[in-house]
């Protein structure tokens, strides 16, 4: 009997090595997509995801305050930026498989699972693109310390699917839409063609992931007869612990179904708050 989608998700989450995790992720995504194309989808099933995904021994995970600042004008700074993006992408692989397994008890259309399997597959490719760039420079993923707080959003929203959608794709991944164009310019100036090409792929495909979050967030709001905008604001205030900082890439955010009245009020609240 074929493994269920939830079992496949948990297998990815329990795989520590980054290259092995993403290879398994891509195989499972291909199996799901092939079964869907054949008109015989694999069962969703049930499986218990770990509280935290398996991780390799390196990189060392530090408190965000202790991660060294990156100076993009230097070769070491650009290397650190690529390493940070690789770390983000590996976490994203786990986040997308986690949402499938963790919320399997919530009845959702099959398109929900299609979207997050595709997102996990794309994030797996993004991680490998970043690893290729690091190796081209004589480095590798794990050579530098990384941010330890990236799984916090998953832990905080482990019992709240709408909260997960609001914070992970609609805040954290939307931030990538804002900052990646500036990163591309840095690597263009340095003549780093491989990095530029990889970041352009990532930027284009991250729009899909924000859009999936917006689509299914609005779907759940409709199911419960809720107004999406104030619900989004309430959930971000509850679960997101950092500021929403402009400038925002309003064009890309709009393309992903995220209008300005979702994020600007939260950014202005944080700026107006007493310090």
C-alpha positions in Angstrom: 0.0 0.0 0.0 1.3 3.5 -0.9 2.3 5.8 1.9 -0.1 8.6 2.7 0.7 12.2 2.0 0.9 12.9 5.7 3.4 10.0 6.2 5.5 11.3 3.4 5.4 14.8 5.0 6.6 13.4 8.3 9.4 11.5 6.6 10.7 14.7 5.2 10.4 16.5 8.5 12.4 13.7 10.2 15.3 13.8 7.7 18.2 15.9 9.0 20.6 16.5 6.1 19.6 19.4 3.9 20.4 17.7 0.5 18.8 14.4 1.6 15.7 16.2 3.0 15.2 18.2 -0.3 15.8 15.1 -2.5 13.2 13.2 -0.5 10.9 16.2 -0.6 11.1 16.3 -4.4 10.5 12.6 -4.8 7.4 12.7 -2.6 6.1 15.8 -4.4 6.6 14.0 -7.8 4.8 10.9 -6.5 1.8 13.0 -5.3 1.7 15.0 -8.5 1.9 11.8 -10.7 -0.9 10.2 -8.8 -3.0 13.3 -9.1 -2.4 13.4 -12.9 -3.4 9.8 -13.1 -6.7 10.5 -11.4 -5.8 8.3 -8.4 -4.6 10.7 -5.6 -2.7 9.2 -2.7 -4.6 9.2 0.6 -4.1 12.1 2.8 -3.9 9.9 5.9 -2.7 10.8 9.4 0.8 11.0 10.8 2.1 13.0 13.8 4.7 15.6 12.8 7.6 16.3 15.2 7.4 19.5 17.2 10.7 20.5 15.5 12.1 19.1 12.2 15.3 17.2 12.2 18.3 19.4 11.5 22.0 18.7 10.6 24.7 19.2 13.2 25.7 22.4 11.3 25.0 25.2 11.0 25.1 26.3 14.6 21.8 27.9 15.5 22.1 31.2 17.3 19.7 33.6 18.9 18.8 36.2 16.2 20.7 38.9 18.2 23.9 36.8 18.1 23.9 36.2 14.3 26.8 38.3 12.9 25.7 41.2 10.7 26.1 40.8 7.0 28.0 43.4 5.1 26.9 43.0 1.5 29.7 45.1 0.0 32.3 42.4 0.9 32.8 38.9 -0.5 32.3 37.5 3.0 29.1 39.5 3.4 27.7 38.2 0.1 28.6 34.6 1.1 26.7 35.1 4.4 23.7 36.4 2.5 23.6 33.3 0.3 24.0 31.1 3.4 21.1 32.9 5.1 18.8 32.4 2.1 19.7 28.7 2.0 18.7 28.5 5.7 15.4 30.2 5.0 14.7 27.9 2.1 15.4 24.8 4.1 13.0 26.0 6.9 10.4 26.7 4.2 10.6 23.1 3.0 9.7 21.9 6.5 7.1 24.6 7.0 5.2 23.5 3.8 5.3 19.8 4.6 4.4 20.5 8.3 1.2 22.4 7.3 0.1 19.3 5.4 0.6 16.8 8.2 -0.2 19.0 11.2 -3.6 20.2 9.9 -4.7 16.9 8.2 -7.7 16.8 10.5 -9.0 20.1 9.1 -11.2 19.2 6.1 -9.8 21.1 3.1 -10.2 20.8 -0.7 -7.6 18.7 -2.4 -6.2 21.8 -4.1 -4.9 22.9 -0.7 -2.6 19.9 -0.6 -1.7 20.4 -4.2 -0.5 23.9 -3.5 1.6 23.1 -0.5 3.2 20.1 -2.1 4.1 22.3 -5.1 5.5 24.9 -2.7 7.6 22.4 -0.8 8.9 21.1 -4.1 9.9 24.6 -5.2 11.5 25.5 -1.9 13.5 22.3 -2.1 14.8 23.4 -5.5 15.6 26.9 -4.1 17.6 25.4 -1.2 19.7 23.4 -3.8 20.2 26.4 -6.0 21.6 28.3 -2.9 23.8 25.3 -2.0 25.2 25.2 -5.5 26.0 28.9 -5.3 27.8 28.4 -2.0 29.8 25.5 -3.3 30.7 27.5 -6.4 32.3 29.9 -3.9 34.2 27.1 -2.1 31.7 27.0 0.9 28.7 25.0 1.9 25.5 25.1 3.9 26.4 24.8 7.5 29.7 26.7 7.2 28.3 29.7 9.0 25.9 30.2 12.0 22.3 30.7 11.3 19.1 32.1 12.8 17.6 29.9 15.5 14.2 31.6 15.6 12.8 30.6 12.3 10.7 27.7 13.5 9.0 29.9 16.2 6.1 30.8 13.8 5.4 27.1 13.3 5.4 26.4 17.0 3.2 29.4 17.9 0.6 28.5 15.3 0.7 24.7 15.7 -3.0 24.7 16.8 -4.2 27.4 14.4 -4.3 26.9 10.7 -5.5 30.4 10.0 -2.7 31.8 12.2 -0.2 29.7 10.3 -1.4 31.0 6.9 -1.4 34.6 8.2 2.1 34.5 9.6 4.1 32.2 7.4 3.2 32.9 3.8 1.4 36.2 4.3 4.0 37.9 6.5 7.3 35.9 6.5 7.3 34.9 2.8 5.8 38.2 1.7 8.9 39.8 3.3 11.0 37.9 0.8 9.1 39.7 -2.0 10.2 43.0 -0.5 13.9 42.3 0.1 14.9 39.9 -2.8 15.1 42.6 -5.5 17.7 44.5 -3.5 19.7 41.3 -3.0 19.6 40.7 -6.8 21.1 44.2 -7.4 23.9 43.5 -4.9 24.9 40.3 -6.7 24.5 41.9 -10.1 27.0 44.6 -9.1 29.4 41.9 -8.0 29.0 40.1 -11.3 27.8 36.9 -9.5 25.6 35.5 -12.4 24.7 32.2 -10.7 23.4 33.9 -7.6 21.5 36.5 -9.7 19.9 33.7 -11.7 19.0 31.7 -8.7 17.5 34.6 -6.8 15.4 35.6 -9.8 13.9 32.1 -9.8 13.2 32.3 -6.1 11.6 35.7 -6.3 9.3 34.7 -9.1 8.2 31.5 -7.4 7.8 32.9 -3.9 4.9 34.9 -5.3 3.0 31.6 -5.7 3.6 30.7 -2.0 2.3 34.0 -0.7 -0.7 33.6 -3.1 -1.4 30.1 -1.7 -1.5 31.6 1.8 -3.8 34.4 0.8 -6.1 32.1 -1.2 -6.6 29.5 1.6 -6.8 32.2 4.3 -9.6 33.8 2.4 -11.2 30.4 1.9 -11.3 29.7 5.6 -12.6 33.2 6.4 -15.4 32.5 3.9 -16.1 29.2 5.5 -16.6 30.9 8.9 -18.2 34.0 7.5 -15.4 36.3 8.7 -14.1 39.5 7.3 -10.5 38.6 6.3 -8.8 42.0 6.9 -9.5 42.4 10.7 -9.0 38.7 11.2 -5.6 38.9 9.6 -4.6 41.9 11.7 -5.7 40.1 14.9 -3.7 37.0 14.0 -0.6 38.8 13.1 -0.7 40.8 16.4 -1.1 37.6 18.3 1.5 35.4 16.6 4.1 37.6 14.9 6.8 39.0 17.1 8.7 41.3 14.9 7.8 44.6 13.1 6.3 44.8 9.7 8.8 47.1 8.1 8.5 49.1 4.8 9.4 49.5 2.1 7.0 47.0 0.7 7.0 45.5 -2.8 3.4 46.5 -3.4 3.3 45.3 -7.0 4.5 41.7 -6.1 2.3 41.6 -3.0 -0.8 42.6 -5.1 0.1 39.9 -7.6 0.0 37.4 -4.7 -3.4 38.7 -3.5 -2.1 40.7 -0.6 -3.6 44.3 -0.7 -2.0 47.2 1.1 -4.8 47.5 3.7 -3.7 44.2 5.1 -0.1 45.2 5.9 0.2 49.0 6.0 -2.0 49.4 9.1 0.2 46.9 11.0 3.4 48.6 9.9 2.0 52.0 11.1 0.9 50.6 14.4 4.4 49.3 15.1 6.0 52.6 14.1 3.6 54.5 16.3 4.0 52.3 19.4 5.9 53.8 22.3 9.5 52.5 22.8 
